[in-house]
Amino acid sequence: MKIIKTLMVVALLPLSVLAQDALTYKDQEKLHDIADAVQADRIEQDIRKLVSFGTRHTLSETESDSRGIGAARRWIYEEFKRISADCGGCLEVMYVSDIIEGETRIPEATEVKSVIAIQRGNTDPGRYAIMSGDIDSRVSDVMDATSDAPGANDNASGVAGTLEAARVLSQYEFDGSVVYAALAGEEQGLFGGKILAEKAKQQQWRIMAVLNNDMIGNIEGVNGVINNTTARIFAEGTRMDETDREATMRRFYGGENDSPSRNVARYVDLMADRYIPNLDTMIVYRLDRFGRGGHHRPFNDLGYPGVRIMETNENYNRQHQDLRTEDGIEYGDTIDGVDFDYAAKLTALNAVSLAGMSWAPEPPQNVDIEGAVQPSTTLSWDDAKGQDNVAGYKIYWRLTSEPQWQWSRYVGDVNQFTLENIVIDNYVFGVASVSTDGFESPVVFPGPAGEFAIEFEGESD
């Protein structure tokens, strides 16, 4: 079968194209340095500290200095402040909150308060890349706010990874802004993400990606598999905010597998291949695990690209469980279920992805494509907003049956280019922006199905 497939590819593409347009990239030494700077021992310290608060349930104690969600979020706030002090005050640390009530899992008025730190970009501060983890924890009864709920993996690991990424990346300066978010209220209904996503839209943040880290420390699955070399990236297909007209366009022109979230996932997948040793990521064509959800979803709901990064093999005995032993099986999300080196590996993947996107220009806008009943394919695009570090653009394409980009061609600082003798019907195409020092944006699929930019209320075309 492999030989037959190879012959098919050769038949579809001229041999000259196969040679000259092999997938290439500029290796970035700074990204290797960032990956190497992530330290498992610091992640371990942070996870142990978060576990020490007993429970971090959204409805738990807020006045105590040593127990409950209040003590946990104040510690996270101060930790971000300490990180900021080490970079000369480069982080804007703040709480983002709202009062939630009348909900099934939050019936009484409760302040859902997240902690975020913003590292402003130098040349394009209105563009954002976000890494998030969840503060809160739970046991078997989602309304039990008093029992011990260590939440070591779910999701102290994600918050610890976010803190560590802030430590590493705050030693650099970027063109775009980076947000490090410890979100609250996830287990009660994704409320922390909803609050931050609404804030982002109200303030017209141009979000390039949300990297939601929810459980990045477990390597021993309930299925008996022990593996520290793989991770999953969940990414939705069709955009949640797609209109009826856009759905009709997608039916005829494609794009169901090339939403901005899917192309963020491809970007992260390539970062793993290039900069994280001994890690293979699997892109899962689904919003989240079957019938479940995470804190990237509220951003997807508003049209922002976002993915979930997590371990491959979950252990359900360690999720949402009362601490107990039954029939020789230990239940509960305790510290001994976390592999700190693995958590560091996934943290490094986040860090290099955030850095790569934030050093790259914004993705091109209004990408269009033509070529029906023609021997060649023409792509056109507009320059990204507020960019002064664009060297040019790169066109990517792949067979429609392939999950990852197969070929690319750098075309320079132009806004239109024709790929001669490459027939539009046989491939999926996209365009990325390239910076003067070789950093690339995520790839943009032509048309509204792949557009990264969202239109804000009151914004003119």
C-alpha positions as CSV (number, residue, x, y, z in Angstrom):
1,M,0.0,0.0,0.0
2,K,2.8,2.4,0.8
3,I,4.3,2.0,-2.7
4,I,0.9,2.6,-4.3
5,K,0.4,5.8,-2.3
6,T,3.9,7.0,-3.3
7,L,3.2,6.4,-6.9
8,M,-0.1,8.3,-6.6
9,V,1.6,11.4,-5.1
10,V,4.2,11.4,-7.9
11,A,1.4,11.1,-10.5
12,L,-0.4,14.1,-9.0
13,L,2.6,16.4,-8.7
14,P,5.3,17.1,-11.3
15,L,8.7,15.7,-10.2
16,S,10.2,19.2,-10.2
17,V,7.6,20.3,-7.7
18,L,8.3,17.3,-5.4
19,A,12.0,18.3,-5.2
20,Q,11.7,22.0,-4.9
21,D,8.7,22.3,-2.6
22,A,9.5,19.8,0.1
23,L,8.3,21.1,3.5
24,T,11.1,23.3,4.9
25,Y,11.6,25.7,7.9
26,K,14.3,27.8,9.4
27,D,15.5,26.1,12.6
28,Q,15.4,28.7,15.5
29,E,18.0,28.3,18.1
30,K,16.0,30.5,20.5
31,L,13.2,27.9,20.5
32,H,15.7,25.1,21.4
33,D,16.9,27.3,24.3
34,I,13.3,27.9,25.5
35,A,12.5,24.2,25.5
36,D,15.7,23.4,27.4
37,A,15.0,26.1,30.0
38,V,11.8,24.5,31.3
39,Q,12.5,22.8,34.7
40,A,10.6,19.8,36.0
41,D,11.6,20.5,39.6
42,R,10.0,23.9,39.6
43,I,6.8,22.4,38.1
44,E,6.8,19.8,40.9
45,Q,7.2,22.5,43.6
46,D,4.2,24.4,42.1
47,I,2.0,21.3,41.9
48,R,2.8,20.3,45.5
49,K,2.0,23.9,46.6
50,L,-1.4,23.8,44.9
51,V,-2.2,20.4,46.3
52,S,-1.3,21.7,49.8
53,F,-4.5,23.9,49.8
54,G,-6.6,20.8,50.4
55,T,-9.3,21.7,48.0
56,R,-9.6,24.3,45.3
57,H,-13.2,23.8,44.6
58,T,-14.9,26.9,43.2
59,L,-17.4,27.0,46.1
60,S,-14.7,26.3,48.8
61,E,-13.2,28.6,51.5
62,T,-12.0,32.0,50.3
63,E,-10.9,33.6,53.6
64,S,-8.3,31.1,54.9
65,D,-4.7,31.7,54.1
66,S,-4.0,28.0,53.8
67,R,-7.0,26.2,52.5
68,G,-9.5,26.6,49.6
69,I,-9.8,28.4,46.3
70,G,-9.1,31.8,47.8
71,A,-5.7,30.9,49.2
72,A,-4.8,29.1,46.0
73,R,-5.6,32.1,43.7
74,R,-3.8,34.5,46.0
75,W,-0.7,32.4,45.9
76,I,-0.9,32.2,42.1
77,Y,-1.3,36.0,41.9
78,E,1.8,36.5,44.1
79,E,3.8,33.9,42.1
80,F,3.1,35.8,38.9
81,K,4.2,38.9,40.7
82,R,7.5,37.2,41.7
83,I,8.0,36.2,38.1
84,S,7.3,39.7,37.0
85,A,9.9,41.1,39.4
86,D,12.5,38.9,37.9
87,C,11.9,40.4,34.5
88,G,11.8,44.0,35.6
89,G,8.0,44.2,35.9
90,C,7.3,42.8,32.4
91,L,4.0,41.1,33.5
92,E,0.7,42.9,34.1
93,V,-0.8,40.7,36.8
94,M,-4.5,40.9,37.5
95,Y,-7.7,39.2,38.6
96,V,-10.5,38.7,36.1
97,S,-13.8,37.9,37.7
98,D,-17.6,38.0,37.7
99,I,-20.4,37.0,39.9
100,I,-22.1,33.8,38.8
101,E,-25.4,32.6,40.3
102,G,-28.5,30.6,39.4
103,E,-26.5,27.9,37.7
104,T,-26.9,24.1,38.3
105,R,-23.4,23.9,39.7
106,I,-23.2,27.5,41.1
107,P,-26.7,28.1,42.6
108,E,-25.8,30.9,45.0
109,A,-24.0,34.1,44.1
110,T,-20.3,33.3,43.9
111,E,-17.3,35.3,42.6
112,V,-15.5,33.2,40.0
113,K,-12.0,34.8,40.0
114,S,-9.2,33.9,37.7
115,V,-5.6,35.1,37.7
116,I,-3.9,36.3,34.5
117,A,-0.6,37.8,33.7
118,I,0.0,39.7,30.4
119,Q,3.4,40.1,28.8
120,R,2.8,42.9,26.3
121,G,4.3,42.7,22.8
122,N,6.7,45.3,21.7
123,T,5.4,46.0,18.2
124,D,1.9,44.5,18.1
125,P,0.5,44.4,21.6
126,G,-3.1,44.0,20.5
127,R,-2.3,40.5,19.2
128,Y,-2.4,37.7,21.8
129,A,-1.4,34.1,22.3
130,I,-2.8,32.5,25.5
131,M,-1.7,29.6,27.6
132,S,-4.2,28.4,30.3
133,G,-4.6,25.9,33.1
134,D,-7.5,25.5,35.6
135,I,-7.2,26.4,39.3
136,D,-10.2,24.5,40.6
137,S,-10.5,20.9,41.7
138,R,-13.3,18.5,42.7
139,V,-14.2,15.0,44.0
140,S,-16.9,12.6,43.1
141,D,-19.7,14.9,44.0
142,V,-19.3,18.1,41.9
143,M,-21.0,20.1,44.7
144,D,-18.7,18.9,47.5
145,A,-16.7,22.0,48.4
146,T,-15.2,20.7,51.7
147,S,-13.7,17.3,51.2
148,D,-10.0,17.1,50.2
149,A,-9.7,17.4,46.4
150,P,-5.9,17.5,45.7
151,G,-6.4,17.9,41.9
152,A,-2.7,17.2,41.4
153,N,-3.0,16.3,37.7
154,D,-6.5,17.8,37.1
155,N,-5.4,20.5,37.0
156,A,-2.6,21.7,39.2
157,S,-0.4,20.3,36.4
158,G,-1.8,22.8,33.9
159,V,-1.5,25.8,36.2
160,A,2.1,24.8,37.2
161,G,2.9,24.5,33.5
162,T,1.5,27.9,32.8
163,L,3.6,29.4,35.7
164,E,6.7,27.7,34.4
165,A,6.1,29.0,30.8
166,A,5.8,32.5,32.3
167,R,9.1,32.1,34.1
168,V,10.9,31.0,30.9
169,L,9.2,33.3,28.3
170,S,9.4,36.4,30.5
171,Q,13.1,36.4,29.9
172,Y,12.4,37.3,26.3
173,E,10.7,40.1,24.4
174,F,8.1,39.4,21.7
175,D,6.3,41.2,19.0
176,G,2.9,40.0,20.0
177,S,1.5,39.7,23.6
178,V,1.5,36.5,25.6
179,V,-1.2,35.8,28.3
180,Y,-0.7,33.3,31.1
181,A,-4.0,32.4,32.6
182,A,-5.0,30.4,35.7
183,L,-8.7,30.0,35.1
184,A,-11.4,29.3,37.8
185,G,-14.7,27.6,37.7
186,E,-13.9,25.0,35.0
187,E,-15.5,22.1,36.9
188,Q,-18.6,24.0,37.6
189,G,-19.3,25.0,34.0
190,L,-16.2,26.6,32.2
191,F,-17.1,30.0,33.8
192,G,-13.5,31.3,34.1
193,G,-13.0,30.8,30.4
194,K,-16.3,32.4,29.6
195,I,-15.5,35.5,31.6
196,L,-12.0,35.9,30.1
197,A,-13.3,35.2,26.5
198,E,-16.0,37.9,26.9
199,K,-13.4,40.3,28.3
200,A,-11.1,39.6,25.3
201,K,-13.9,40.2,22.8
202,Q,-15.1,43.4,24.6
203,Q,-11.5,44.7,24.5
204,Q,-11.0,43.6,20.9
205,W,-8.1,41.2,21.6
206,R,-6.9,39.7,18.3
207,I,-6.3,36.2,19.7
208,M,-4.1,33.9,17.5
209,A,-4.4,30.9,19.7
210,V,-5.6,29.6,23.1
211,L,-3.5,26.7,24.3
212,N,-5.6,25.1,27.0
213,N,-3.6,22.7,29.2
214,D,-5.9,20.4,31.2
215,M,-4.1,17.4,32.7
216,I,-0.5,17.3,31.4
217,G,1.1,15.1,34.0
218,N,-0.3,11.6,33.9
219,I,1.5,8.8,31.9
220,E,-0.2,5.8,33.3
221,G,-3.6,5.2,31.6
222,V,-6.5,3.3,33.1
223,N,-6.1,1.1,30.0
224,G,-2.8,-0.2,31.4
225,V,-0.7,1.8,28.9
226,I,2.3,3.7,30.4
227,N,3.7,6.2,27.9
228,N,5.6,9.5,28.3
229,T,6.4,10.1,24.6
230,T,3.0,11.1,23.2
231,A,0.4,13.8,23.8
232,R,-3.0,14.8,22.3
233,I,-4.1,18.1,20.7
234,F,-7.9,18.4,20.5
235,A,-9.1,20.8,17.9
236,E,-12.6,21.5,16.6
237,G,-13.4,21.4,12.8
238,T,-16.2,23.7,11.7
239,R,-16.2,27.1,13.4
240,M,-18.8,27.5,16.0
241,D,-19.7,31.0,14.7
242,E,-20.1,29.9,11.1
243,T,-23.1,31.5,9.3
244,D,-25.5,29.7,6.9
245,R,-23.8,31.4,4.0
246,E,-20.4,30.4,5.2
247,A,-21.6,26.8,5.6
248,T,-22.8,26.8,2.0
249,M,-19.4,28.0,0.9
250,R,-17.6,25.4,2.9
251,R,-19.7,22.7,1.3
252,F,-18.5,23.6,-2.2
253,Y,-15.0,24.9,-1.4
254,G,-13.9,22.8,1.6
255,G,-12.5,23.8,4.9
256,E,-14.2,21.4,7.3
257,N,-10.7,20.2,8.4
258,D,-9.0,23.6,8.2
259,S,-10.5,25.8,10.8
260,P,-8.1,28.2,12.6
261,S,-8.1,25.8,15.6
262,R,-7.1,22.9,13.3
263,N,-4.3,24.9,11.9
264,V,-3.1,26.0,15.3
265,A,-3.1,22.2,16.2
266,R,-0.9,21.6,13.1
267,Y,1.4,24.4,14.1
268,V,1.8,22.9,17.6
269,D,2.3,19.4,16.1
270,L,5.2,20.7,13.9
271,M,6.7,22.4,16.9
272,A,6.7,19.1,18.8
273,D,8.5,17.4,15.8
274,R,11.1,20.1,15.5
275,Y,11.9,21.3,19.1
276,I,10.7,18.7,21.7
277,P,12.8,15.5,21.7
278,N,11.0,12.2,22.2
279,L,7.5,13.7,21.9
280,D,4.9,12.8,19.2
281,T,1.7,14.7,19.3
282,M,-1.6,13.3,17.9
283,I,-4.1,15.8,16.6
284,V,-7.6,14.6,17.5
285,Y,-10.4,15.9,15.2
286,R,-12.8,16.7,17.9
287,L,-13.5,19.7,20.2
288,D,-12.6,17.7,23.2
289,R,-12.8,14.1,24.5
290,F,-16.0,12.4,23.7
291,G,-18.9,14.4,25.1
292,R,-16.7,16.4,27.4
293,G,-15.3,19.9,27.5
294,G,-12.5,22.2,28.5
295,H,-11.6,25.9,28.9
296,H,-10.7,26.4,25.2
297,R,-14.4,25.9,24.3
298,P,-15.7,29.4,25.5
299,F,-13.1,31.0,23.2
300,N,-14.1,28.7,20.3
301,D,-17.7,29.7,21.0
302,L,-16.8,33.4,20.2
303,G,-14.9,32.5,17.1
304,Y,-11.4,32.4,18.6
305,P,-9.0,29.6,17.7
306,G,-8.2,27.3,20.6
307,V,-7.1,23.8,21.3
308,R,-6.7,21.5,24.3
309,I,-3.2,20.0,25.0
310,M,-3.1,17.0,27.3
311,E,-1.8,13.5,28.1
312,T,-2.6,10.6,25.8
313,N,-3.6,8.0,28.3
314,E,-6.1,9.2,31.0
315,N,-6.6,7.4,34.3
316,Y,-10.3,7.8,35.3
317,N,-9.5,6.4,38.7
318,R,-7.6,9.6,39.4
319,Q,-10.2,12.0,38.0
320,H,-13.1,13.5,39.9
321,Q,-12.8,10.9,42.7
322,D,-13.2,10.8,46.4
323,L,-10.0,9.8,48.1
324,R,-10.4,6.1,48.9
325,T,-9.3,2.5,48.3
326,E,-11.8,0.0,47.0
327,D,-11.1,-3.6,46.0
328,G,-7.4,-2.8,46.1
329,I,-7.7,0.2,43.8
330,E,-6.6,3.6,45.0
331,Y,-8.9,6.4,43.8
332,G,-8.1,10.1,43.8
333,D,-6.0,12.7,42.1
334,T,-3.0,12.6,44.3
335,I,0.6,13.8,43.7
336,D,2.0,10.3,43.2
337,G,0.0,10.1,39.9
338,V,2.0,13.0,38.3
339,D,5.1,12.5,36.2
340,F,6.9,15.8,36.5
341,D,9.3,15.3,33.6
342,Y,6.4,14.6,31.3
343,A,4.6,17.7,32.6
344,A,7.8,19.6,31.8
345,K,7.9,18.2,28.3
346,L,4.3,19.4,27.5
347,T,5.1,22.7,29.1
348,A,8.1,23.1,26.8
349,L,5.8,22.4,23.9
350,N,3.5,25.2,24.9
351,A,6.4,27.6,25.5
352,V,8.0,27.1,22.1
353,S,4.6,27.3,20.4
354,L,3.7,30.6,22.2
355,A,7.1,32.0,21.4
356,G,7.0,31.0,17.7
357,M,3.6,32.6,17.2
358,S,4.5,35.7,19.1
359,W,7.8,36.3,17.2
360,A,6.0,35.6,13.9
361,P,3.8,38.2,12.2
362,E,0.1,38.0,12.4
363,P,-1.4,35.5,9.9
364,P,-2.4,37.0,6.6
365,Q,-6.0,38.1,6.2
366,N,-8.7,37.7,3.5
367,V,-6.9,34.8,1.9
368,D,-8.6,33.8,-1.3
369,I,-8.1,31.1,-3.9
370,E,-8.9,30.6,-7.6
371,G,-8.2,27.9,-10.1
372,A,-11.4,26.0,-11.0
373,V,-11.1,24.3,-14.4
374,Q,-7.5,25.6,-14.8
375,P,-4.1,23.9,-14.7
376,S,-2.8,26.1,-12.0
377,T,-3.9,27.6,-8.6
378,T,-3.7,31.2,-7.6
379,L,-3.8,32.4,-4.0
380,S,-4.1,36.0,-2.9
381,W,-4.2,37.7,0.6
382,D,-4.0,41.0,2.4
383,D,-1.1,42.0,4.7
384,A,-1.8,41.4,8.4
385,K,-2.6,44.4,10.5
386,G,0.1,46.4,12.3
387,Q,3.0,44.3,11.1
388,D,6.5,45.8,10.5
389,N,8.5,42.5,10.6
390,V,7.0,40.7,7.6
391,A,9.6,39.5,5.2
392,G,7.1,37.7,3.0
393,Y,4.7,34.8,2.8
394,K,4.8,31.0,2.4
395,I,2.2,28.9,0.6
396,Y,1.4,25.5,2.0
397,W,-0.5,22.6,0.4
398,R,-1.3,18.9,1.0
399,L,-3.4,16.2,-0.4
400,T,-7.0,16.4,0.9
401,S,-6.5,13.0,2.7
402,E,-3.4,14.1,4.6
403,P,-3.5,15.4,8.2
404,Q,-0.4,17.6,8.0
405,W,1.0,20.0,5.4
406,Q,3.3,18.2,2.8
407,W,4.7,20.9,0.6
408,S,5.5,24.6,0.9
409,R,6.9,27.4,-1.2
410,Y,8.2,30.8,0.1
411,V,6.9,33.4,-2.4
412,G,8.4,36.6,-1.0
413,D,6.7,39.9,-0.1
414,V,3.8,39.7,-2.5
415,N,0.0,39.5,-2.1
416,Q,-0.7,37.1,-4.9
417,F,1.0,34.0,-6.4
418,T,0.2,31.3,-8.9
419,L,1.3,27.7,-8.4
420,E,1.8,26.6,-12.0
421,N,0.6,23.1,-13.0
422,I,-0.8,22.4,-9.5
423,V,-4.5,21.7,-9.9
424,I,-6.8,23.1,-7.2
425,D,-9.1,20.1,-7.1
426,N,-6.4,17.7,-5.7
427,Y,-5.1,19.6,-2.7
428,V,-5.8,21.8,0.3
429,F,-4.0,25.1,0.3
430,G,-3.0,27.8,2.9
431,V,-0.8,30.8,3.4
432,A,1.5,31.8,6.4
433,S,3.2,35.0,7.2
434,V,7.0,34.9,7.6
435,S,9.1,37.3,9.7
436,T,12.4,38.9,8.8
437,D,14.2,36.3,11.0
438,G,12.2,33.3,9.7
439,F,9.4,32.8,12.3
440,E,6.1,31.7,10.7
441,S,2.5,32.2,11.7
442,P,0.0,29.4,11.6
443,V,-1.3,28.6,8.1
444,V,-4.5,30.2,7.0
445,F,-7.0,28.3,4.8
446,P,-8.7,30.5,2.2
447,G,-12.1,31.9,2.9
448,P,-14.1,32.4,6.1
449,A,-13.7,28.7,7.2
450,G,-10.0,29.4,7.8
451,E,-9.9,33.1,8.7
452,F,-8.2,33.9,12.0
453,A,-9.4,37.4,12.3
454,I,-12.9,38.0,13.9
455,E,-15.0,41.0,13.3
456,F,-15.8,43.0,16.5
457,E,-19.0,45.0,17.0
458,G,-18.6,48.5,15.5
459,E,-15.6,47.6,13.5
460,S,-15.7,48.6,9.9
461,D,-14.5,46.4,7.0
